[in-house]
């Protein structure tokens, strides 16, 4: 991904996501937390975290045109 073809930064991309998705993706990809760790931190079922990670990844790919 070159900066000339897509000027959005990771911070801008994350900021465009819904809050829950942004938090979970930040913890997973930027803080290297597992889905189990995130579930514990946020007091939500691990399966819910997994679903958000998958949907968030799909959404980011769509935004980036990948």
C-alpha positions as CSV (number, residue, x, y, z in Angstrom):
1,X,0.0,0.0,0.0
2,X,1.6,3.2,-1.1
3,X,0.8,6.5,0.5
4,X,0.1,8.1,-2.8
5,X,-2.6,5.6,-3.7
6,X,-4.3,5.6,-0.3
7,X,-3.5,8.6,2.0
8,X,-5.5,7.2,4.9
9,X,-3.4,6.3,8.0
10,X,-4.2,3.3,10.2
11,X,-5.4,5.7,12.8
12,X,-7.9,7.3,10.4
13,X,-9.1,3.9,9.3
14,X,-9.6,2.7,12.8
15,X,-11.3,6.0,13.7
16,X,-13.9,5.3,11.0
17,X,-15.0,2.1,12.6
18,X,-17.7,1.7,15.2
19,X,-16.3,2.0,18.8
20,X,-16.5,-1.7,19.8
21,X,-14.9,-2.8,16.5
22,X,-12.2,-0.2,16.9
23,X,-11.4,-1.2,20.4
24,X,-11.3,-4.9,19.6
25,X,-9.2,-4.5,16.5
26,X,-6.8,-2.2,18.3
27,X,-6.3,-4.7,21.1
28,X,-5.9,-7.6,18.7
29,X,-3.7,-6.2,15.9
30,X,-1.8,-3.4,17.7
31,X,-1.6,-4.8,21.2
32,X,-1.3,-8.4,20.1
33,X,-4.0,-9.6,22.5
34,X,-5.7,-13.0,21.8
35,X,-9.4,-13.2,21.4
36,X,-9.6,-14.8,24.9
37,X,-7.7,-12.0,26.5
38,X,-9.9,-9.4,24.8
39,X,-13.0,-11.2,25.9
40,X,-11.8,-11.2,29.5
41,X,-10.8,-7.5,29.4
42,X,-14.1,-6.5,27.9
43,X,-16.3,-9.0,29.8
44,X,-17.8,-10.4,26.6
45,X,-18.0,-13.9,25.1
46,X,-14.9,-14.9,23.2
47,X,-17.0,-15.9,20.2
48,X,-18.3,-12.3,20.0
49,X,-14.7,-11.0,19.9
50,X,-13.9,-13.5,17.1
51,X,-16.9,-12.3,15.1
52,X,-15.9,-8.7,15.5
53,X,-12.3,-9.4,14.4
54,X,-13.5,-11.2,11.3
55,X,-16.1,-8.5,10.3
56,X,-13.6,-5.7,11.1
57,X,-10.9,-7.4,8.9
58,X,-13.5,-7.7,6.1
59,X,-14.5,-4.0,6.5
60,X,-10.9,-2.7,6.5
61,X,-10.1,-4.8,3.4
62,X,-13.2,-3.2,1.7
63,X,-12.1,0.3,2.7
64,X,-8.6,-0.3,1.3
65,X,-10.0,-2.0,-1.8
66,X,-8.2,-5.3,-1.1
